[in-house]
Amino acid sequence: MFRAVKSLPWPSISGQIRFITTRPQTIYALSSSPGKAGVAVIRISGNNAKQAISKMTLPPTAKSTVTDPRKAYFRRIRHPTSGQVLDRGLVLWFPGPHSFTGEDSVELQIHGGNAVVKSVLDALHHIQDFRMAEQGEFSRRAFDNDKLDLTELEGLADLLNAETEMQHRLALRQAEGGLRKPYEHWREQIIKCMATTEAVIDFGEDENIEDGVMDQVIFDVEKLYTSITSHLDDSHVGEIVRNGIQVAIVGPPNAGKSTLLNRLAKREAAIVSNIPGTTRDVVEVKLDLGGYPVVVCDTAGLRESTDLVEIEGIKRAKARIDTADIKICLLSLEDTTATGLPTIDPLVRSVIDKDTYLVLNKDDVYSHDDLTQLVRNIQSETGAKQVWTMSCSTGRGVDVFLKQMIGILKSKFDSIVANPVLITQARHREHLEHCVLHLEAFLSKYQENYMPEEDIVLSAEELRQAANALGRITGRIDVENVLDVLFGQFCIGK
């Protein structure tokens, strides 16, 4: 029988930390891109947002007022004190809490000339208690008012920064709550298990708690442990796609690595020279291949050297090879053995493995006729995953290489990216791993269906810490330092 002890406090399922803003005034900012444009959108949010309509717009008739929410009204925009007409545009009214921020909000859609935008922003400054928004403040207010949780805000930030189709797809899914729902479900399940455990602590002896209650808790925790560990076993694909797939071009000096990089980038991104060792540092180019973000890295040629600068370049090349998601080794067909195979330096051979893709460059100067047999022979000797022949200088074979590389990316990542719940942030993974550790600690306390009475108190604390770890992902507890970094990614008008 368990000894009754006082239960420890634990967070409610719906409880969330509230952040008190020190500047509660109505805020405004340009929400569309700065610079000359056809239309500019100025967003206003706060308790007095509707004053912007009464003080800065002139209706066509005295009886025509802005009354219906989420309906566009055509108005002349004027200065609130001088009455000078500044522009003509559309006015939209979003009463809280049914707005992005959860507060009363107004949007002014005006002409996008720089002088027009500046004049309207200056005019808003003349309304009492109106001020320019700080970076990310609209989104911060949405978070404070329970309109968005932390994972949705991170998805929104990624959506604004998305450069490829896959990044856009992942960000949109997260911004729409794709991660919040499963994480909150897991957290609620853990809290229910914790509540039952604490009920046994408090009332197990006096209230005749039914037999088998803790057995059900253990069963539920085991299910949660399996679900979360399975979720973590994703090969970091979400983070890779979000940050860009790292592709390292490696090989000996003068193999054509920089020429290939320039060919892929369609610009002179790297210096090309016949002098061995020209590339001393890692040169990066961002590409969109089949919707996937790819960071292609040109590295220093691998060879034995006594030049201190070149040695440092080779050291950096090896470091990039170790962290690359895909390795492409480039060999020159100008330098071949008596059998017609490219000469491979021992240092280069050490980086070629079953996960390396091989490119045989300068096939336009290759003296042998049978390139197909050459590919078979070099693949058999090196064990490389796939081999292409091309001429980086003329461009022959590059299109085939790119097309097949896109197919490789799709076969490697498409099925995993299709998962609706995919970890995209290292922060999420860290908190999930902490959650799993606490669930493991809880389960380890149960051996042969027996738990000492002092351990059941500790087991409830393990569940509390597991729930807190999930709460930190969605922003329910202890996330102030995360918020400062996150909102720094937003523009002023977001």
Secondary structure, 3 states (H helix, E strand, C coil): CCCCCCCCCCCCCCCCCCCCCCCCCEEEEECCCCCCEEEEEEEEECCCCCHHHHHHEECCCCCCCCCCCCCCEEEEEECCCCCCEEEEEEEEEECCCCCCCCCCEEEEEEEECHHHHHHHHHHHCCCCCEEECCCCHHHHHHHHCCCCCHHHHHHHHHHHHCCCHHHHHHHHHHHCCCCHHHHHHHHHHHHHHHHHHHHHHHHCCCCCCCCCHHHHHHHHHHHHHHHHHHHHCCCCHHHHHHHCEEEEEECCCCCCHHHHHHHHHCCCCCCCCCCCCCCCCCEEEEEEECCEEEEEEECCCCCCCCCHHHHHHHHHHHHHHHHCCEEEEEEECCCECCCCCECCCHHHHCCCCCCEEEEEECHHHCCCCCHHHHHHHHHHHHCCCEEEECCCCCCCCHHHHHHHHHHHHHHHHHHHHCCCCCCCCHHHHHHHHHHHHHHHHHHHCCECCECCHHHHHHHHHHHHHHHHHHHHHHCCCCCHHHHHHHHCCCCCCC
